[in-house]
Amino acid sequence: MIDDQPGLDSGLLLRPVHGGNAFEETVQRLLQTVRLGLIGPGERLPAERELSAMLAVSRDTLRDAIASLAEAGYLVSRRGRYGGTFVSAELPAQTPGMDPGGELVARREIGAAEIEDILALREILEVGAARHAAARALTPGEREVLWNSLSDSIGATGEDYRRLDSRLHLTIGELAGSASLVPLLAEVRMRVNELLDNIPSLGPNIAHSDLQHEQIVTAILTGRADAAAQAMTEHLAGTALLLRGFLE
């Protein structure tokens, strides 16, 4: 469990690595965890021994992955009594045409068919997640984490908003009770964020999203599965309208 997070396993994506690309998958898991805001700027990662066990990789592989992400500007290692590995206070800018290391790359064109695929997959996963989360008997710790995640996102701006918005949606996914669901949600959220990077941030839309988030969370906390699913459907539809309008 990440430090200072009550009740709920907010490691989320820090699960055993599979396949023959342990280093690359470890980098991916850590990078997704940071970029989606599951461990925020300035927050500490689990201790090396715990993290290597969570990811089921050797400590050498983990150290190589951490060193690579530190070199890229995402992590900072500190020594001493209060040392450890921390998320950088300021993350590298993710501007179109730049890779995470700051190298210029060709901008990827995203076609209408890919946009529709992402939006359909997101609706299937996130509406179902909201419904299942509302249908479960949540523990006091889970309820507290969900409410705190909502509170943190309301009123946030800029990159903080994107990060905290992502964290809220993934928290709802974890509360659905399926460990296999969270990595799928994280992957689709990374794809959605790539789309959002290509449209302007609109103040009225963020304010409307805050209200919809509150409706979703309230429905989950009061055990109203149909209402939670409906509120999530409406929320995702608003984002979809903007993405289609600007990008298709």
LUMSE-813419 format. One record per residue (C-alpha): residue in three letters; y, z, x; residue number from 1. Coordinates in Angstrom, 3 decimals, padded with zeros to 6 digits. Each point is the difference from the previous one (the first is absolute). Example, Ala and Ser with C-alpha at 12.3 -4.5 7.8 and 13.67 -1.06 7.14 Angstrom:
! LUMSE-813419
<site><residuo>ALA</residuo><c2>-004.500</c2><c3>007.800</c3><c1>012.300</c1><num>1</num></site>
<site><residuo>SER</residuo><c2>003.440</c2><c3>-000.660</c3><c1>001.370</c1><num>2</num></site>
! end
This chain:
! LUMSE-813419
<site><residuo>MET</residuo><c2>000.000</c2><c3>000.000</c3><c1>000.000</c1><num>1</num></site>
<site><residuo>ILE</residuo><c2>003.486</c2><c3>-000.852</c3><c1>001.257</c1><num>2</num></site>
<site><residuo>ASP</residuo><c2>002.166</c2><c3>002.986</c3><c1>000.887</c1><num>3</num></site>
<site><residuo>ASP</residuo><c2>002.132</c2><c3>001.487</c3><c1>-002.763</c1><num>4</num></site>
<site><residuo>GLN</residuo><c2>-001.596</c2><c3>-002.026</c3><c1>-002.803</c1><num>5</num></site>
<site><residuo>PRO</residuo><c2>-001.436</c2><c3>002.348</c3><c1>-002.665</c1><num>6</num></site>
<site><residuo>GLY</residuo><c2>-003.276</c2><c3>-000.519</c3><c1>-001.778</c1><num>7</num></site>
<site><residuo>LEU</residuo><c2>-000.494</c2><c3>-003.746</c3><c1>000.296</c1><num>8</num></site>
<site><residuo>ASP</residuo><c2>-001.498</c2><c3>-001.944</c3><c1>002.900</c1><num>9</num></site>
<site><residuo>SER</residuo><c2>003.053</c2><c3>-002.038</c3><c1>000.928</c1><num>10</num></site>
<site><residuo>GLY</residuo><c2>-001.891</c2><c3>-001.652</c3><c1>002.855</c1><num>11</num></site>
<site><residuo>LEU</residuo><c2>-000.834</c2><c3>-002.679</c3><c1>-002.588</c1><num>12</num></site>
<site><residuo>LEU</residuo><c2>-000.646</c2><c3>-002.900</c3><c1>002.384</c1><num>13</num></site>
<site><residuo>LEU</residuo><c2>-001.265</c2><c3>002.095</c3><c1>002.898</c1><num>14</num></site>
<site><residuo>ARG</residuo><c2>-003.641</c2><c3>-000.599</c3><c1>-000.889</c1><num>15</num></site>
<site><residuo>PRO</residuo><c2>-002.952</c2><c3>-001.132</c3><c1>002.144</c1><num>16</num></site>
<site><residuo>VAL</residuo><c2>000.457</c2><c3>-003.327</c3><c1>001.750</c1><num>17</num></site>
<site><residuo>HIS</residuo><c2>-002.748</c2><c3>-002.580</c3><c1>-000.517</c1><num>18</num></site>
<site><residuo>GLY</residuo><c2>-001.057</c2><c3>-003.141</c3><c1>001.840</c1><num>19</num></site>
<site><residuo>GLY</residuo><c2>000.201</c2><c3>-001.119</c3><c1>003.601</c1><num>20</num></site>
<site><residuo>ASN</residuo><c2>003.785</c2><c3>000.052</c3><c1>000.407</c1><num>21</num></site>
<site><residuo>ALA</residuo><c2>000.565</c2><c3>003.738</c3><c1>000.278</c1><num>22</num></site>
<site><residuo>PHE</residuo><c2>003.243</c2><c3>-000.211</c3><c1>001.963</c1><num>23</num></site>
<site><residuo>GLU</residuo><c2>001.580</c2><c3>-002.619</c3><c1>-002.241</c1><num>24</num></site>
<site><residuo>GLU</residuo><c2>-001.044</c2><c3>001.732</c3><c1>-003.215</c1><num>25</num></site>
<site><residuo>THR</residuo><c2>001.253</c2><c3>003.347</c3><c1>001.314</c1><num>26</num></site>
<site><residuo>VAL</residuo><c2>003.378</c2><c3>-001.569</c3><c1>000.739</c1><num>27</num></site>
<site><residuo>GLN</residuo><c2>000.019</c2><c3>-001.509</c3><c1>-003.502</c1><num>28</num></site>
<site><residuo>ARG</residuo><c2>-000.829</c2><c3>003.311</c3><c1>-001.699</c1><num>29</num></site>
<site><residuo>LEU</residuo><c2>002.658</c2><c3>001.898</c3><c1>001.946</c1><num>30</num></site>
<site><residuo>LEU</residuo><c2>002.598</c2><c3>-002.724</c3><c1>-000.488</c1><num>31</num></site>
<site><residuo>GLN</residuo><c2>-000.609</c2><c3>-000.202</c3><c1>-003.747</c1><num>32</num></site>
<site><residuo>THR</residuo><c2>000.203</c2><c3>003.787</c3><c1>-000.251</c1><num>33</num></site>
<site><residuo>VAL</residuo><c2>003.383</c2><c3>-000.039</c3><c1>001.732</c1><num>34</num></site>
<site><residuo>ARG</residuo><c2>001.497</c2><c3>-003.092</c3><c1>-001.619</c1><num>35</num></site>
<site><residuo>LEU</residuo><c2>-001.026</c2><c3>001.078</c3><c1>-003.495</c1><num>36</num></site>
<site><residuo>GLY</residuo><c2>001.548</c2><c3>003.409</c3><c1>000.560</c1><num>37</num></site>
<site><residuo>LEU</residuo><c2>-003.106</c2><c3>002.141</c3><c1>-000.357</c1><num>38</num></site>
<site><residuo>ILE</residuo><c2>001.157</c2><c3>001.793</c3><c1>003.125</c1><num>39</num></site>
<site><residuo>GLY</residuo><c2>003.779</c2><c3>-000.268</c3><c1>000.072</c1><num>40</num></site>
<site><residuo>PRO</residuo><c2>002.464</c2><c3>-000.326</c3><c1>002.888</c1><num>41</num></site>
<site><residuo>GLY</residuo><c2>-000.030</c2><c3>003.135</c3><c1>002.142</c1><num>42</num></site>
<site><residuo>GLU</residuo><c2>-003.246</c2><c3>001.300</c3><c1>-001.506</c1><num>43</num></site>
<site><residuo>ARG</residuo><c2>-003.006</c2><c3>000.836</c3><c1>002.156</c1><num>44</num></site>
<site><residuo>LEU</residuo><c2>-003.372</c2><c3>-001.722</c3><c1>-000.097</c1><num>45</num></site>
<site><residuo>PRO</residuo><c2>-003.147</c2><c3>002.118</c3><c1>-000.051</c1><num>46</num></site>
<site><residuo>ALA</residuo><c2>-001.167</c2><c3>001.349</c3><c1>003.360</c1><num>47</num></site>
<site><residuo>GLU</residuo><c2>-001.856</c2><c3>-002.503</c3><c1>002.167</c1><num>48</num></site>
<site><residuo>ARG</residuo><c2>-003.404</c2><c3>001.617</c3><c1>-000.515</c1><num>49</num></site>
<site><residuo>GLU</residuo><c2>000.461</c2><c3>000.094</c3><c1>-003.775</c1><num>50</num></site>
<site><residuo>LEU</residuo><c2>001.389</c2><c3>-003.520</c3><c1>-000.173</c1><num>51</num></site>
<site><residuo>SER</residuo><c2>-002.835</c2><c3>-001.505</c3><c1>002.060</c1><num>52</num></site>
<site><residuo>ALA</residuo><c2>-002.492</c2><c3>001.699</c3><c1>-002.348</c1><num>53</num></site>
<site><residuo>MET</residuo><c2>001.842</c2><c3>-001.252</c3><c1>-003.090</c1><num>54</num></site>
<site><residuo>LEU</residuo><c2>-000.043</c2><c3>-003.582</c3><c1>001.320</c1><num>55</num></site>
<site><residuo>ALA</residuo><c2>-003.487</c2><c3>000.321</c3><c1>001.557</c1><num>56</num></site>
<site><residuo>VAL</residuo><c2>001.177</c2><c3>-001.513</c3><c1>003.295</c1><num>57</num></site>
<site><residuo>SER</residuo><c2>-000.142</c2><c3>001.259</c3><c1>003.556</c1><num>58</num></site>
<site><residuo>ARG</residuo><c2>002.957</c2><c3>001.923</c3><c1>001.362</c1><num>59</num></site>
<site><residuo>ASP</residuo><c2>000.497</c2><c3>-002.736</c3><c1>002.608</c1><num>60</num></site>
<site><residuo>THR</residuo><c2>000.312</c2><c3>-002.612</c3><c1>-002.764</c1><num>61</num></site>
<site><residuo>LEU</residuo><c2>002.395</c2><c3>002.237</c3><c1>-001.898</c1><num>62</num></site>
<site><residuo>ARG</residuo><c2>002.134</c2><c3>000.617</c3><c1>003.092</c1><num>63</num></site>
<site><residuo>ASP</residuo><c2>000.213</c2><c3>-003.729</c3><c1>000.684</c1><num>64</num></site>
<site><residuo>ALA</residuo><c2>001.080</c2><c3>-000.648</c3><c1>-003.593</c1><num>65</num></site>
<site><residuo>ILE</residuo><c2>002.605</c2><c3>002.773</c3><c1>000.076</c1><num>66</num></site>
<site><residuo>ALA</residuo><c2>001.351</c2><c3>-001.211</c3><c1>003.342</c1><num>67</num></site>
<site><residuo>SER</residuo><c2>000.326</c2><c3>-003.542</c3><c1>-001.357</c1><num>68</num></site>
<site><residuo>LEU</residuo><c2>001.891</c2><c3>001.164</c3><c1>-003.083</c1><num>69</num></site>
<site><residuo>ALA</residuo><c2>002.191</c2><c3>002.260</c3><c1>002.134</c1><num>70</num></site>
<site><residuo>GLU</residuo><c2>000.879</c2><c3>-002.979</c3><c1>002.190</c1><num>71</num></site>
<site><residuo>ALA</residuo><c2>000.857</c2><c3>-001.971</c3><c1>-003.143</c1><num>72</num></site>
<site><residuo>GLY</residuo><c2>002.314</c2><c3>002.802</c3><c1>-001.159</c1><num>73</num></site>
<site><residuo>TYR</residuo><c2>-001.983</c2><c3>001.458</c3><c1>-002.907</c1><num>74</num></site>
<site><residuo>LEU</residuo><c2>-001.293</c2><c3>003.210</c3><c1>001.579</c1><num>75</num></site>
<site><residuo>VAL</residuo><c2>001.234</c2><c3>002.594</c3><c1>002.486</c1><num>76</num></site>
<site><residuo>SER</residuo><c2>-002.204</c2><c3>002.341</c3><c1>002.036</c1><num>77</num></site>
<site><residuo>ARG</residuo><c2>001.364</c2><c3>003.423</c3><c1>000.960</c1><num>78</num></site>
<site><residuo>ARG</residuo><c2>-001.491</c2><c3>002.611</c3><c1>002.309</c1><num>79</num></site>
<site><residuo>GLY</residuo><c2>000.143</c2><c3>003.776</c3><c1>-000.183</c1><num>80</num></site>
<site><residuo>ARG</residuo><c2>-000.708</c2><c3>002.687</c3><c1>-002.549</c1><num>81</num></site>
<site><residuo>TYR</residuo><c2>001.537</c2><c3>-001.969</c3><c1>-002.844</c1><num>82</num></site>
<site><residuo>GLY</residuo><c2>-001.127</c2><c3>-003.350</c3><c1>001.313</c1><num>83</num></site>
<site><residuo>GLY</residuo><c2>-002.206</c2><c3>-002.666</c3><c1>-001.485</c1><num>84</num></site>
<site><residuo>THR</residuo><c2>000.429</c2><c3>-003.508</c3><c1>-001.305</c1><num>85</num></site>
<site><residuo>PHE</residuo><c2>002.911</c2><c3>-000.563</c3><c1>-002.374</c1><num>86</num></site>
<site><residuo>VAL</residuo><c2>001.279</c2><c3>-002.928</c3><c1>-002.010</c1><num>87</num></site>
<site><residuo>SER</residuo><c2>003.209</c2><c3>-001.304</c3><c1>001.555</c1><num>88</num></site>
<site><residuo>ALA</residuo><c2>003.174</c2><c3>001.234</c3><c1>-001.667</c1><num>89</num></site>
<site><residuo>GLU</residuo><c2>001.133</c2><c3>-003.624</c3><c1>-000.273</c1><num>90</num></site>
<site><residuo>LEU</residuo><c2>-002.646</c2><c3>-002.635</c3><c1>-000.549</c1><num>91</num></site>
<site><residuo>PRO</residuo><c2>000.333</c2><c3>-003.519</c3><c1>001.407</c1><num>92</num></site>
<site><residuo>ALA</residuo><c2>001.817</c2><c3>-002.349</c3><c1>-002.361</c1><num>93</num></site>
<site><residuo>GLN</residuo><c2>-002.316</c2><c3>-002.328</c3><c1>-001.863</c1><num>94</num></site>
<site><residuo>THR</residuo><c2>002.253</c2><c3>-003.014</c3><c1>-000.261</c1><num>95</num></site>
<site><residuo>PRO</residuo><c2>-001.244</c2><c3>-003.453</c3><c1>-001.086</c1><num>96</num></site>
<site><residuo>GLY</residuo><c2>-000.949</c2><c3>-002.065</c3><c1>003.006</c1><num>97</num></site>
<site><residuo>MET</residuo><c2>-000.821</c2><c3>002.990</c3><c1>002.238</c1><num>98</num></site>
<site><residuo>ASP</residuo><c2>-003.383</c2><c3>001.556</c3><c1>000.717</c1><num>99</num></site>
<site><residuo>PRO</residuo><c2>-000.442</c2><c3>003.811</c3><c1>000.319</c1><num>100</num></site>
<site><residuo>GLY</residuo><c2>000.634</c2><c3>-000.277</c3><c1>003.753</c1><num>101</num></site>
<site><residuo>GLY</residuo><c2>003.316</c2><c3>-001.751</c3><c1>-000.520</c1><num>102</num></site>
<site><residuo>GLU</residuo><c2>-001.180</c2><c3>-003.444</c3><c1>001.083</c1><num>103</num></site>
<site><residuo>LEU</residuo><c2>001.334</c2><c3>-003.039</c3><c1>-001.832</c1><num>104</num></site>
<site><residuo>VAL</residuo><c2>-002.660</c2><c3>-001.681</c3><c1>-002.144</c1><num>105</num></site>
<site><residuo>ALA</residuo><c2>-000.008</c2><c3>-002.755</c3><c1>-002.584</c1><num>106</num></site>
<site><residuo>ARG</residuo><c2>000.806</c2><c3>001.307</c3><c1>-003.476</c1><num>107</num></site>
<site><residuo>ARG</residuo><c2>-003.018</c2><c3>-000.205</c3><c1>-002.266</c1><num>108</num></site>
<site><residuo>GLU</residuo><c2>000.492</c2><c3>-002.010</c3><c1>-003.142</c1><num>109</num></site>
<site><residuo>ILE</residuo><c2>-001.367</c2><c3>001.707</c3><c1>-003.112</c1><num>110</num></site>
<site><residuo>GLY</residuo><c2>-000.890</c2><c3>-002.405</c3><c1>-002.786</c1><num>111</num></site>
<site><residuo>ALA</residuo><c2>000.024</c2><c3>000.571</c3><c1>-003.749</c1><num>112</num></site>
<site><residuo>ALA</residuo><c2>-003.802</c2><c3>000.185</c3><c1>-000.176</c1><num>113</num></site>
<site><residuo>GLU</residuo><c2>-000.106</c2><c3>002.797</c3><c1>002.591</c1><num>114</num></site>
<site><residuo>ILE</residuo><c2>002.764</c2><c3>001.903</c3><c1>-001.791</c1><num>115</num></site>
<site><residuo>GLU</residuo><c2>-001.893</c2><c3>-000.187</c3><c1>-003.288</c1><num>116</num></site>
<site><residuo>ASP</residuo><c2>-003.201</c2><c3>001.133</c3><c1>001.717</c1><num>117</num></site>
<site><residuo>ILE</residuo><c2>001.737</c2><c3>003.051</c3><c1>001.486</c1><num>118</num></site>
<site><residuo>LEU</residuo><c2>001.658</c2><c3>000.934</c3><c1>-003.295</c1><num>119</num></site>
<site><residuo>ALA</residuo><c2>-003.241</c2><c3>-000.363</c3><c1>-001.986</c1><num>120</num></site>
<site><residuo>LEU</residuo><c2>-001.971</c2><c3>002.094</c3><c1>002.483</c1><num>121</num></site>
<site><residuo>ARG</residuo><c2>002.712</c2><c3>002.653</c3><c1>000.021</c1><num>122</num></site>
<site><residuo>GLU</residuo><c2>-000.041</c2><c3>000.274</c3><c1>-003.793</c1><num>123</num></site>
<site><residuo>ILE</residuo><c2>-003.784</c2><c3>000.270</c3><c1>-000.120</c1><num>124</num></site>
<site><residuo>LEU</residuo><c2>-000.094</c2><c3>002.768</c3><c1>002.606</c1><num>125</num></site>
<site><residuo>GLU</residuo><c2>003.102</c2><c3>002.037</c3><c1>-000.827</c1><num>126</num></site>
<site><residuo>VAL</residuo><c2>-000.234</c2><c3>000.026</c3><c1>-003.791</c1><num>127</num></site>
<site><residuo>GLY</residuo><c2>-003.605</c2><c3>001.128</c3><c1>000.295</c1><num>128</num></site>
<site><residuo>ALA</residuo><c2>000.989</c2><c3>002.635</c3><c1>002.555</c1><num>129</num></site>
<site><residuo>ALA</residuo><c2>002.648</c2><c3>001.462</c3><c1>-002.290</c1><num>130</num></site>
<site><residuo>ARG</residuo><c2>-002.420</c2><c3>000.101</c3><c1>-002.940</c1><num>131</num></site>
<site><residuo>HIS</residuo><c2>-002.731</c2><c3>001.727</c3><c1>002.012</c1><num>132</num></site>
<site><residuo>ALA</residuo><c2>002.415</c2><c3>002.474</c3><c1>001.586</c1><num>133</num></site>
<site><residuo>ALA</residuo><c2>001.228</c2><c3>001.041</c3><c1>-003.448</c1><num>134</num></site>
<site><residuo>ALA</residuo><c2>-003.568</c2><c3>000.386</c3><c1>-001.258</c1><num>135</num></site>
<site><residuo>ARG</residuo><c2>-000.980</c2><c3>002.417</c3><c1>002.781</c1><num>136</num></site>
<site><residuo>ALA</residuo><c2>000.459</c2><c3>003.769</c3><c1>-000.043</c1><num>137</num></site>
<site><residuo>LEU</residuo><c2>002.382</c2><c3>000.293</c3><c1>002.945</c1><num>138</num></site>
<site><residuo>THR</residuo><c2>000.061</c2><c3>003.133</c3><c1>002.122</c1><num>139</num></site>
<site><residuo>PRO</residuo><c2>003.251</c2><c3>001.951</c3><c1>000.395</c1><num>140</num></site>
<site><residuo>GLY</residuo><c2>000.277</c2><c3>-001.330</c3><c1>003.558</c1><num>141</num></site>
<site><residuo>GLU</residuo><c2>-000.426</c2><c3>-003.603</c3><c1>-001.133</c1><num>142</num></site>
<site><residuo>ARG</residuo><c2>002.590</c2><c3>000.457</c3><c1>-002.741</c1><num>143</num></site>
<site><residuo>GLU</residuo><c2>002.457</c2><c3>001.478</c3><c1>002.486</c1><num>144</num></site>
<site><residuo>VAL</residuo><c2>-000.438</c2><c3>-002.845</c3><c1>002.481</c1><num>145</num></site>
<site><residuo>LEU</residuo><c2>000.487</c2><c3>-002.613</c3><c1>-002.733</c1><num>146</num></site>
<site><residuo>TRP</residuo><c2>003.160</c2><c3>001.655</c3><c1>-001.300</c1><num>147</num></site>
<site><residuo>ASN</residuo><c2>001.388</c2><c3>000.463</c3><c1>003.522</c1><num>148</num></site>
<site><residuo>SER</residuo><c2>-000.724</c2><c3>-003.648</c3><c1>000.786</c1><num>149</num></site>
<site><residuo>LEU</residuo><c2>001.969</c2><c3>-001.027</c3><c1>-003.094</c1><num>150</num></site>
<site><residuo>SER</residuo><c2>002.869</c2><c3>002.356</c3><c1>000.847</c1><num>151</num></site>
<site><residuo>ASP</residuo><c2>000.230</c2><c3>-001.331</c3><c1>003.546</c1><num>152</num></site>
<site><residuo>SER</residuo><c2>000.243</c2><c3>-003.607</c3><c1>-001.196</c1><num>153</num></site>
<site><residuo>ILE</residuo><c2>002.692</c2><c3>000.518</c3><c1>-002.644</c1><num>154</num></site>
<site><residuo>GLY</residuo><c2>003.425</c2><c3>-000.748</c3><c1>001.399</c1><num>155</num></site>
<site><residuo>ALA</residuo><c2>-001.312</c2><c3>-001.319</c3><c1>003.325</c1><num>156</num></site>
<site><residuo>THR</residuo><c2>001.617</c2><c3>-003.138</c3><c1>001.381</c1><num>157</num></site>
<site><residuo>GLY</residuo><c2>-000.746</c2><c3>-002.789</c3><c1>002.463</c1><num>158</num></site>
<site><residuo>GLU</residuo><c2>-003.078</c2><c3>000.291</c3><c1>002.182</c1><num>159</num></site>
<site><residuo>ASP</residuo><c2>-000.518</c2><c3>003.585</c3><c1>-001.173</c1><num>160</num></site>
<site><residuo>TYR</residuo><c2>-000.379</c2><c3>-001.257</c3><c1>-003.557</c1><num>161</num></site>
<site><residuo>ARG</residuo><c2>-002.622</c2><c3>-002.596</c3><c1>000.942</c1><num>162</num></site>
<site><residuo>ARG</residuo><c2>-001.960</c2><c3>002.563</c3><c1>002.000</c1><num>163</num></site>
<site><residuo>LEU</residuo><c2>000.111</c2><c3>002.725</c3><c1>-002.667</c1><num>164</num></site>
<site><residuo>ASP</residuo><c2>-000.687</c2><c3>-002.492</c3><c1>-002.789</c1><num>165</num></site>
<site><residuo>SER</residuo><c2>-003.121</c2><c3>-001.127</c3><c1>001.864</c1><num>166</num></site>
<site><residuo>ARG</residuo><c2>-001.087</c2><c3>003.600</c3><c1>000.536</c1><num>167</num></site>
<site><residuo>LEU</residuo><c2>000.340</c2><c3>000.787</c3><c1>-003.721</c1><num>168</num></site>
<site><residuo>HIS</residuo><c2>-002.087</c2><c3>-002.985</c3><c1>-001.060</c1><num>169</num></site>
<site><residuo>LEU</residuo><c2>-002.719</c2><c3>000.787</c3><c1>002.541</c1><num>170</num></site>
<site><residuo>THR</residuo><c2>-000.029</c2><c3>003.651</c3><c1>-001.048</c1><num>171</num></site>
<site><residuo>ILE</residuo><c2>-000.670</c2><c3>-001.112</c3><c1>-003.575</c1><num>172</num></site>
<site><residuo>GLY</residuo><c2>-002.810</c2><c3>-002.143</c3><c1>001.382</c1><num>173</num></site>
<site><residuo>GLU</residuo><c2>-001.599</c2><c3>002.941</c3><c1>001.776</c1><num>174</num></site>
<site><residuo>LEU</residuo><c2>000.247</c2><c3>002.121</c3><c1>-003.140</c1><num>175</num></site>
<site><residuo>ALA</residuo><c2>-002.119</c2><c3>-002.595</c3><c1>-001.823</c1><num>176</num></site>
<site><residuo>GLY</residuo><c2>-002.977</c2><c3>001.579</c3><c1>001.750</c1><num>177</num></site>
<site><residuo>SER</residuo><c2>-001.482</c2><c3>-003.020</c3><c1>001.803</c1><num>178</num></site>
<site><residuo>ALA</residuo><c2>000.070</c2><c3>000.146</c3><c1>003.794</c1><num>179</num></site>
<site><residuo>SER</residuo><c2>-000.682</c2><c3>-003.753</c3><c1>000.158</c1><num>180</num></site>
<site><residuo>LEU</residuo><c2>003.105</c2><c3>-000.788</c3><c1>-002.035</c1><num>181</num></site>
<site><residuo>VAL</residuo><c2>002.649</c2><c3>001.252</c3><c1>002.431</c1><num>182</num></site>
<site><residuo>PRO</residuo><c2>-000.576</c2><c3>-002.524</c3><c1>002.831</c1><num>183</num></site>
<site><residuo>LEU</residuo><c2>000.114</c2><c3>-002.821</c3><c1>-002.560</c1><num>184</num></site>
<site><residuo>LEU</residuo><c2>003.282</c2><c3>001.325</c3><c1>-001.387</c1><num>185</num></site>
<site><residuo>ALA</residuo><c2>001.413</c2><c3>000.320</c3><c1>003.507</c1><num>186</num></site>
<site><residuo>GLU</residuo><c2>-000.878</c2><c3>-003.587</c3><c1>000.820</c1><num>187</num></site>
<site><residuo>VAL</residuo><c2>001.567</c2><c3>-001.388</c3><c1>-003.171</c1><num>188</num></site>
<site><residuo>ARG</residuo><c2>003.058</c2><c3>002.236</c3><c1>000.516</c1><num>189</num></site>
<site><residuo>MET</residuo><c2>000.511</c2><c3>-001.474</c3><c1>003.474</c1><num>190</num></site>
<site><residuo>ARG</residuo><c2>-000.112</c2><c3>-003.463</c3><c1>-001.584</c1><num>191</num></site>
<site><residuo>VAL</residuo><c2>002.453</c2><c3>001.032</c3><c1>-002.732</c1><num>192</num></site>
<site><residuo>ASN</residuo><c2>002.374</c2><c3>001.444</c3><c1>002.595</c1><num>193</num></site>
<site><residuo>GLU</residuo><c2>-000.124</c2><c3>-003.301</c3><c1>001.884</c1><num>194</num></site>
<site><residuo>LEU</residuo><c2>001.206</c2><c3>-001.694</c3><c1>-003.185</c1><num>195</num></site>
<site><residuo>LEU</residuo><c2>002.686</c2><c3>002.631</c3><c1>-000.604</c1><num>196</num></site>
<site><residuo>ASP</residuo><c2>001.313</c2><c3>-000.538</c3><c1>003.533</c1><num>197</num></site>
<site><residuo>ASN</residuo><c2>001.055</c2><c3>-003.474</c3><c1>-001.137</c1><num>198</num></site>
<site><residuo>ILE</residuo><c2>002.162</c2><c3>001.022</c3><c1>-002.968</c1><num>199</num></site>
<site><residuo>PRO</residuo><c2>003.154</c2><c3>002.129</c3><c1>-000.228</c1><num>200</num></site>
<site><residuo>SER</residuo><c2>-000.146</c2><c3>003.665</c3><c1>-000.954</c1><num>201</num></site>
<site><residuo>LEU</residuo><c2>001.727</c2><c3>000.400</c3><c1>-003.372</c1><num>202</num></site>
<site><residuo>GLY</residuo><c2>001.483</c2><c3>003.384</c3><c1>-000.929</c1><num>203</num></site>
<site><residuo>PRO</residuo><c2>-000.607</c2><c3>-000.258</c3><c1>-003.759</c1><num>204</num></site>
<site><residuo>ASN</residuo><c2>-003.620</c2><c3>-000.949</c3><c1>000.628</c1><num>205</num></site>
<site><residuo>ILE</residuo><c2>-000.540</c2><c3>003.043</c3><c1>002.231</c1><num>206</num></site>
<site><residuo>ALA</residuo><c2>001.548</c2><c3>002.283</c3><c1>-002.635</c1><num>207</num></site>
<site><residuo>HIS</residuo><c2>-002.252</c2><c3>-001.560</c3><c1>-002.648</c1><num>208</num></site>
<site><residuo>SER</residuo><c2>-003.015</c2><c3>000.432</c3><c1>002.279</c1><num>209</num></site>
<site><residuo>ASP</residuo><c2>000.837</c2><c3>003.684</c3><c1>000.456</c1><num>210</num></site>
<site><residuo>LEU</residuo><c2>-000.067</c2><c3>000.450</c3><c1>-003.773</c1><num>211</num></site>
<site><residuo>GLN</residuo><c2>-003.278</c2><c3>-001.876</c3><c1>-000.322</c1><num>212</num></site>
<site><residuo>HIS</residuo><c2>-001.540</c2><c3>002.054</c3><c1>002.802</c1><num>213</num></site>
<site><residuo>GLU</residuo><c2>000.918</c2><c3>003.155</c3><c1>-001.885</c1><num>214</num></site>
<site><residuo>GLN</residuo><c2>-001.617</c2><c3>-001.363</c3><c1>-003.163</c1><num>215</num></site>
<site><residuo>ILE</residuo><c2>-003.201</c2><c3>-000.868</c3><c1>001.888</c1><num>216</num></site>
<site><residuo>VAL</residuo><c2>-000.244</c2><c3>003.382</c3><c1>001.720</c1><num>217</num></site>
<site><residuo>THR</residuo><c2>000.784</c2><c3>001.924</c3><c1>-003.190</c1><num>218</num></site>
<site><residuo>ALA</residuo><c2>-002.739</c2><c3>-001.881</c3><c1>-001.849</c1><num>219</num></site>
<site><residuo>ILE</residuo><c2>-002.494</c2><c3>000.769</c3><c1>002.787</c1><num>220</num></site>
<site><residuo>LEU</residuo><c2>000.914</c2><c3>003.680</c3><c1>000.126</c1><num>221</num></site>
<site><residuo>THR</residuo><c2>-000.334</c2><c3>000.326</c3><c1>-003.784</c1><num>222</num></site>
<site><residuo>GLY</residuo><c2>-003.357</c2><c3>-001.771</c3><c1>-000.059</c1><num>223</num></site>
<site><residuo>ARG</residuo><c2>001.096</c2><c3>-003.011</c3><c1>-002.067</c1><num>224</num></site>
<site><residuo>ALA</residuo><c2>-002.071</c2><c3>-002.803</c3><c1>001.511</c1><num>225</num></site>
<site><residuo>ASP</residuo><c2>001.157</c2><c3>-002.813</c3><c1>-002.303</c1><num>226</num></site>
<site><residuo>ALA</residuo><c2>003.653</c2><c3>000.949</c3><c1>000.467</c1><num>227</num></site>
<site><residuo>ALA</residuo><c2>-000.413</c2><c3>000.122</c3><c1>003.790</c1><num>228</num></site>
<site><residuo>ALA</residuo><c2>-001.611</c2><c3>-003.444</c3><c1>000.019</c1><num>229</num></site>
<site><residuo>GLN</residuo><c2>002.706</c2><c3>-001.440</c3><c1>-002.257</c1><num>230</num></site>
<site><residuo>ALA</residuo><c2>002.817</c2><c3>001.492</c3><c1>002.081</c1><num>231</num></site>
<site><residuo>MET</residuo><c2>-001.536</c2><c3>-001.376</c3><c1>003.196</c1><num>232</num></site>
<site><residuo>THR</residuo><c2>-000.454</c2><c3>-003.424</c3><c1>-001.619</c1><num>233</num></site>
<site><residuo>GLU</residuo><c2>003.683</c2><c3>-000.126</c3><c1>-000.949</c1><num>234</num></site>
<site><residuo>HIS</residuo><c2>001.046</c2><c3>001.201</c3><c1>003.449</c1><num>235</num></site>
<site><residuo>LEU</residuo><c2>-002.014</c2><c3>-002.651</c3><c1>001.827</c1><num>236</num></site>
<site><residuo>ALA</residuo><c2>001.213</c2><c3>-002.686</c3><c1>-002.414</c1><num>237</num></site>
<site><residuo>GLY</residuo><c2>003.620</c2><c3>000.718</c3><c1>000.963</c1><num>238</num></site>
<site><residuo>THR</residuo><c2>-000.716</c2><c3>-000.466</c3><c1>003.697</c1><num>239</num></site>
<site><residuo>ALA</residuo><c2>-002.012</c2><c3>-003.129</c3><c1>-000.761</c1><num>240</num></site>
<site><residuo>LEU</residuo><c2>002.938</c2><c3>-001.535</c3><c1>-001.883</c1><num>241</num></site>
<site><residuo>LEU</residuo><c2>002.300</c2><c3>000.471</c3><c1>002.982</c1><num>242</num></site>
<site><residuo>LEU</residuo><c2>-002.508</c2><c3>-001.368</c3><c1>002.486</c1><num>243</num></site>
<site><residuo>ARG</residuo><c2>-000.698</c2><c3>-003.055</c3><c1>-002.129</c1><num>244</num></site>
<site><residuo>GLY</residuo><c2>003.703</c2><c3>-000.567</c3><c1>-000.576</c1><num>245</num></site>
<site><residuo>PHE</residuo><c2>000.970</c2><c3>000.134</c3><c1>003.653</c1><num>246</num></site>
<site><residuo>LEU</residuo><c2>-003.080</c2><c3>-001.497</c3><c1>001.661</c1><num>247</num></site>
<site><residuo>GLU</residuo><c2>-001.683</c2><c3>-002.501</c3><c1>-002.295</c1><num>248</num></site>
! end
